[in-house]
Amino acid sequence: MADNFNNNDFMNNDGEQSSANHNNGEDVFSGKPKNDPSSKEVDVLDFEDFDETFNQKNTANNKLDMLRDLHLNVYIELGRTQMLVKDVLELERGYVIELDKLASEPVDIFVNNKKIAEGEVVVIDKHFGIRITNLNEQNKALKGLA
């Protein structure tokens, strides 16, 4: 019966499904009654065992590797202060703004607006730099993942 397949068995000229040519409850491909239990064939597939430990380790490493190439905003905060609008409007060249931190205090290091460490200001070939003196506890744990 499967050899006698004809598109007209399923579609009329308007492209709609036609029920007039169905084979009265028979399976179109096998020719057996649709409710006949012997017409249902089941193939059992044999799959290899899945090693979850291997996959979990590689997935964690792959995720970290993907993150290594991301660009992050890093900024150093020397200190803070508050000023009135009138004082900000009077700022001009040579004006000195006093900050809330002492020169001997460590500066704060932020990555994407989150404080991750503290450090001290150094000068390297006429450029400022920061020597990290203290990492936050959370960042010490994350460093162990790398």
N, C-alpha and C positions, 0 to 999 in steps of 0.2 A: 504494500500500500504506500510505503514511503517513496517508491519510485514514481508514483503517479501524482506527485505534488504539483499543484497548479496555483498560481497567485490568485486566481479568481475564487478559490475555495475560501479565501479570507477577506478579500477586498472587492467592493463593487466598483463601477466606473467612476464614482465620485471619491474614491479613496477611503470610503468608510467600510468598517468591518461588516461582512455579510454573514448572516446565520443560516441562510437558506440552503447553502451547499455543505453544511457540516454533516458529519457522518453519524448522526443519531447516537451520541454518547460514546462513540469510539474515539480512541486516541488517533489523531490524524497520522502520526508517524509510525506507530506500531500496528494499528488496526485492531488492537485489543480493546475491550470495554474499559472505560476510564476508571471504574471502581474495582477492577479486577486486581487482587493483591499480587498475582504473579506477574503483572505488567510493570511493576515497580522494581527497578534494578538499583542496587546500592553498591558502589565501589568503595572499599576501605583503603584509605591512603595511609602510608607509613611514613611518618616524619622523624627526622633525627631529633634526639633530645636537645633541649635548649639549655645552654650553659649560661645561667643568669649572672654568675660572678664575673665572668669575662666581660659581658656586656655592660654591667654596672660600672666597672673600673674604666673602661674605654669611654663610656658616655660622659662620666665626670671629667675626664681629661680633655675630651673633645670640646665640652662646654667651656672649660677654662681657656683652651687654646683659642677659641673664637673670641673671647673677651680680651685677649692680650693685645689685639690690634686696635682697640677702641681709643679714641682721643678723649681725654678728660680735662676739664677746666681745673687748673691748680692755681691757687693764689695764696699769698703770704700776708698776714695781717700784723703790721707793726704795732698798732694800737688804735684806739678810738677816742673820739671826743664829741661833744655836742656844741652846736653853735646856733646863735639866733640868725634869722634871715638877714637882718641888717648887717651883722658881722660878716656873713658870707658875701653880701653885696659890696662890702668895703675891701675885700681881698684884692691884693695887687702883688706885683713882682717883689720878692724879698720878704714878704710877710711870713712869719713863723707861726705854725699851729702846734700847740702843745698837746701831746697825746697822753692817755691815761697810764701808759706803761713806762717803767724806768728803762734806761738804756741797757742795764744789765739783765733785764728780764728776757726770757725766751719769747720768740715770736711764734704765732700760731700758723700752722700749715693746714690749708683746707683743700679738699678734692671734692668737686661738685657740691659745694656748700656744706660739707661735713668735715669737722675737725678730725684729722687723722694723726697729727704729730705736732711736736714743738721743736724749735731749733734756734740756732744763733746766726746772726748775720755775719757773713765773711765777704772779703773783697778778693776777686779773682781776675787779674789782668784788667783792672778798671771797671769790672762788672760786679754787681752784687750777686751773692749766692747765699744759700742757707745750708748750714751743717745741721743735720737732724740729731737732736740730743735725746728725744723721748718719743716713742711710738705709743699710741693708744693701745690698750689691751686687745681690742677687737682686731686691730690691724696686725698685731703679732700673730694671732690665730690664723688670719687670712694669708699671711706671708708663708706659713707652713704648708699651704696648699700648692704653692707655686713650684 
